[in-house]
Amino acid sequence: MQLISNLDDFELMTLLKADNELAFGEIFRRFDSLLYIYAYKKLQNSEEAKDIVQEVFVHLWRSRKDFELKTTLPGYLYKSVLNKILNVIARKQSETKYTSSLQ
């Protein structure tokens, strides 16, 4: 049997849809650090970056059955992280406006 680390992203996603935890682990291993670095550079906050990456992977696992990859796997993951970063920034701006309006 072929080693899971030798599979390409498409093959890993096919296995993931079939509930293969090893495929999920390999996807996580390949992209966790890269996504964290990407999020950290944007947010300059380690905990928020970790949380965002974790949320993206949790969503990937939970939606694996219905997941349809319309782009590359890295493209999907980076875009998901970026969207969550933008949500965090928007929430912070909203909190800042609310706090300053109270003062």
C-alpha atoms as an extended CHARMM CRD file, in Angstrom:
* protein
*
       103  EXT
         1         1  MET       CA              0.0000000000        0.0000000000        0.0000000000  PROA      1               0.0000000000
         2         2  GLN       CA              1.1650000000        3.4770000000       -0.8590000000  PROA      2               0.0000000000
         3         3  LEU       CA              2.2590000000        5.6550000000        2.0420000000  PROA      3               0.0000000000
         4         4  ILE       CA             -0.2580000000        8.3560000000        2.8560000000  PROA      4               0.0000000000
         5         5  SER       CA              2.5010000000       10.9700000000        2.8310000000  PROA      5               0.0000000000
         6         6  ASN       CA              3.0800000000       10.2330000000       -0.8610000000  PROA      6               0.0000000000
         7         7  LEU       CA             -0.4990000000       11.0120000000       -1.8750000000  PROA      7               0.0000000000
         8         8  ASP       CA             -1.4020000000       14.2780000000       -3.5700000000  PROA      8               0.0000000000
         9         9  ASP       CA             -3.9930000000       16.6780000000       -2.1910000000  PROA      9               0.0000000000
        10        10  PHE       CA             -6.7960000000       15.3620000000       -4.4020000000  PROA      10              0.0000000000
        11        11  GLU       CA             -6.1990000000       11.7850000000       -3.2670000000  PROA      11              0.0000000000
        12        12  LEU       CA             -6.1090000000       12.9060000000        0.3610000000  PROA      12              0.0000000000
        13        13  MET       CA             -9.4150000000       14.7290000000       -0.0490000000  PROA      13              0.0000000000
        14        14  THR       CA            -10.9650000000       11.6040000000       -1.5970000000  PROA      14              0.0000000000
        15        15  LEU       CA             -9.8400000000        9.5690000000        1.4050000000  PROA      15              0.0000000000
        16        16  LEU       CA            -11.0100000000       12.2930000000        3.7940000000  PROA      16              0.0000000000
        17        17  LYS       CA            -14.5110000000       12.1120000000        2.3250000000  PROA      17              0.0000000000
        18        18  ALA       CA            -14.4150000000        8.4050000000        3.1460000000  PROA      18              0.0000000000
        19        19  ASP       CA            -13.7230000000        9.2300000000        6.8290000000  PROA      19              0.0000000000
        20        20  ASN       CA            -10.0430000000        8.3740000000        6.6600000000  PROA      20              0.0000000000
        21        21  GLU       CA             -8.4750000000        9.9190000000        9.7610000000  PROA      21              0.0000000000
        22        22  LEU       CA             -4.9550000000        9.2850000000        8.4620000000  PROA      22              0.0000000000
        23        23  ALA       CA             -5.7190000000       11.4510000000        5.4230000000  PROA      23              0.0000000000
        24        24  PHE       CA             -6.9480000000       14.2160000000        7.7100000000  PROA      24              0.0000000000
        25        25  GLY       CA             -3.8040000000       13.8790000000        9.8050000000  PROA      25              0.0000000000
        26        26  GLU       CA             -1.6440000000       14.1890000000        6.7110000000  PROA      26              0.0000000000
        27        27  ILE       CA             -3.5160000000       17.2970000000        5.5380000000  PROA      27              0.0000000000
        28        28  PHE       CA             -3.0780000000       18.7720000000        9.0020000000  PROA      28              0.0000000000
        29        29  ARG       CA              0.6400000000       17.8990000000        9.0340000000  PROA      29              0.0000000000
        30        30  ARG       CA              1.1950000000       19.4920000000        5.6350000000  PROA      30              0.0000000000
        31        31  PHE       CA             -0.6100000000       22.7510000000        6.2510000000  PROA      31              0.0000000000
        32        32  ASP       CA             -0.8800000000       23.4580000000        9.9860000000  PROA      32              0.0000000000
        33        33  SER       CA              2.4080000000       25.3380000000       10.3770000000  PROA      33              0.0000000000
        34        34  LEU       CA              2.0860000000       27.2060000000        7.0850000000  PROA      34              0.0000000000
        35        35  LEU       CA             -1.4320000000       28.3810000000        7.9100000000  PROA      35              0.0000000000
        36        36  TYR       CA             -0.3700000000       29.4030000000       11.4170000000  PROA      36              0.0000000000
        37        37  ILE       CA              2.4970000000       31.5090000000       10.0470000000  PROA      37              0.0000000000
        38        38  TYR       CA              0.1390000000       33.1080000000        7.5400000000  PROA      38              0.0000000000
        39        39  ALA       CA             -2.4330000000       33.9520000000       10.2280000000  PROA      39              0.0000000000
        40        40  TYR       CA              0.1980000000       35.1740000000       12.6730000000  PROA      40              0.0000000000
        41        41  LYS       CA              1.7100000000       37.5580000000       10.1110000000  PROA      41              0.0000000000
        42        42  LYS       CA             -1.7030000000       39.1050000000        9.5640000000  PROA      42              0.0000000000
        43        43  LEU       CA             -2.8350000000       39.2800000000       13.1970000000  PROA      43              0.0000000000
        44        44  GLN       CA              0.4000000000       39.5090000000       15.1920000000  PROA      44              0.0000000000
        45        45  ASN       CA             -1.3230000000       37.4320000000       17.8780000000  PROA      45              0.0000000000
        46        46  SER       CA             -0.2550000000       33.8480000000       18.4660000000  PROA      46              0.0000000000
        47        47  GLU       CA             -3.3940000000       32.6650000000       20.2630000000  PROA      47              0.0000000000
        48        48  GLU       CA             -5.7630000000       34.1430000000       17.6750000000  PROA      48              0.0000000000
        49        49  ALA       CA             -3.6990000000       32.6120000000       14.8790000000  PROA      49              0.0000000000
        50        50  LYS       CA             -3.7970000000       29.1720000000       16.5380000000  PROA      50              0.0000000000
        51        51  ASP       CA             -7.5510000000       29.4430000000       17.1140000000  PROA      51              0.0000000000
        52        52  ILE       CA             -8.2410000000       30.3960000000       13.5130000000  PROA      52              0.0000000000
        53        53  VAL       CA             -6.1960000000       27.5170000000       12.1020000000  PROA      53              0.0000000000
        54        54  GLN       CA             -7.8790000000       25.1110000000       14.4970000000  PROA      54              0.0000000000
        55        55  GLU       CA            -11.3250000000       26.3720000000       13.4530000000  PROA      55              0.0000000000
        56        56  VAL       CA            -10.4820000000       25.8530000000        9.7770000000  PROA      56              0.0000000000
        57        57  PHE       CA             -9.3910000000       22.2600000000       10.3820000000  PROA      57              0.0000000000
        58        58  VAL       CA            -12.4100000000       21.5220000000       12.5860000000  PROA      58              0.0000000000
        59        59  HSD       CA            -14.6690000000       22.8300000000        9.8280000000  PROA      59              0.0000000000
        60        60  LEU       CA            -12.8420000000       20.7190000000        7.2330000000  PROA      60              0.0000000000
        61        61  TRP       CA            -13.3320000000       17.5790000000        9.3250000000  PROA      61              0.0000000000
        62        62  ARG       CA            -16.9740000000       18.2740000000       10.1180000000  PROA      62              0.0000000000
        63        63  SER       CA            -17.8960000000       19.0750000000        6.5180000000  PROA      63              0.0000000000
        64        64  ARG       CA            -15.8140000000       16.2710000000        4.9640000000  PROA      64              0.0000000000
        65        65  LYS       CA            -18.8270000000       14.2700000000        3.7140000000  PROA      65              0.0000000000
        66        66  ASP       CA            -20.3270000000       17.1440000000        1.7510000000  PROA      66              0.0000000000
        67        67  PHE       CA            -17.0870000000       18.8930000000        0.8960000000  PROA      67              0.0000000000
        68        68  GLU       CA            -16.5730000000       19.7520000000       -2.7630000000  PROA      68              0.0000000000
        69        69  LEU       CA            -13.1390000000       21.1440000000       -3.5550000000  PROA      69              0.0000000000
        70        70  LYS       CA            -13.5430000000       23.7100000000       -6.3340000000  PROA      70              0.0000000000
        71        71  THR       CA             -9.9760000000       24.9420000000       -6.1770000000  PROA      71              0.0000000000
        72        72  THR       CA             -6.7180000000       23.5740000000       -4.8370000000  PROA      72              0.0000000000
        73        73  LEU       CA             -6.5990000000       22.3520000000       -1.2580000000  PROA      73              0.0000000000
        74        74  PRO       CA             -3.9830000000       24.9560000000       -0.2400000000  PROA      74              0.0000000000
        75        75  GLY       CA             -6.0450000000       27.6520000000       -1.9510000000  PROA      75              0.0000000000
        76        76  TYR       CA             -9.1450000000       26.6090000000       -0.0440000000  PROA      76              0.0000000000
        77        77  LEU       CA             -7.3270000000       26.4600000000        3.2890000000  PROA      77              0.0000000000
        78        78  TYR       CA             -5.5920000000       29.8310000000        2.8730000000  PROA      78              0.0000000000
        79        79  LYS       CA             -8.8380000000       31.4840000000        1.7710000000  PROA      79              0.0000000000
        80        80  SER       CA            -10.6470000000       30.0080000000        4.7760000000  PROA      80              0.0000000000
        81        81  VAL       CA             -7.9660000000       31.3490000000        7.1200000000  PROA      81              0.0000000000
        82        82  LEU       CA             -8.1000000000       34.7600000000        5.4370000000  PROA      82              0.0000000000
        83        83  ASN       CA            -11.8850000000       34.9270000000        5.8090000000  PROA      83              0.0000000000
        84        84  LYS       CA            -11.6150000000       34.1170000000        9.5140000000  PROA      84              0.0000000000
        85        85  ILE       CA             -8.8760000000       36.7470000000        9.9090000000  PROA      85              0.0000000000
        86        86  LEU       CA            -11.1250000000       39.3430000000        8.2900000000  PROA      86              0.0000000000
        87        87  ASN       CA            -13.9260000000       38.3570000000       10.6690000000  PROA      87              0.0000000000
        88        88  VAL       CA            -11.6000000000       38.8270000000       13.6640000000  PROA      88              0.0000000000
        89        89  ILE       CA            -10.4800000000       42.2360000000       12.3930000000  PROA      89              0.0000000000
        90        90  ALA       CA            -14.0810000000       43.3330000000       11.7930000000  PROA      90              0.0000000000
        91        91  ARG       CA            -15.0850000000       42.1650000000       15.2830000000  PROA      91              0.0000000000
        92        92  LYS       CA            -12.1740000000       44.0710000000       16.8380000000  PROA      92              0.0000000000
        93        93  GLN       CA            -13.0990000000       47.2330000000       14.9460000000  PROA      93              0.0000000000
        94        94  SER       CA            -16.6860000000       46.8760000000       16.0760000000  PROA      94              0.0000000000
        95        95  GLU       CA            -15.6110000000       46.3940000000       19.6840000000  PROA      95              0.0000000000
        96        96  THR       CA            -13.3420000000       49.4420000000       19.4700000000  PROA      96              0.0000000000
        97        97  LYS       CA            -16.1460000000       51.6000000000       18.0860000000  PROA      97              0.0000000000
        98        98  TYR       CA            -18.5230000000       50.3960000000       20.7600000000  PROA      98              0.0000000000
        99        99  THR       CA            -16.0000000000       50.9740000000       23.5420000000  PROA      99              0.0000000000
       100       100  SER       CA            -15.1630000000       54.4770000000       22.3360000000  PROA      100             0.0000000000
       101       101  SER       CA            -18.8430000000       55.3560000000       22.0230000000  PROA      101             0.0000000000
       102       102  LEU       CA            -19.3210000000       54.4540000000       25.6980000000  PROA      102             0.0000000000
       103       103  GLN       CA            -16.5390000000       56.8040000000       26.7490000000  PROA      103             0.0000000000
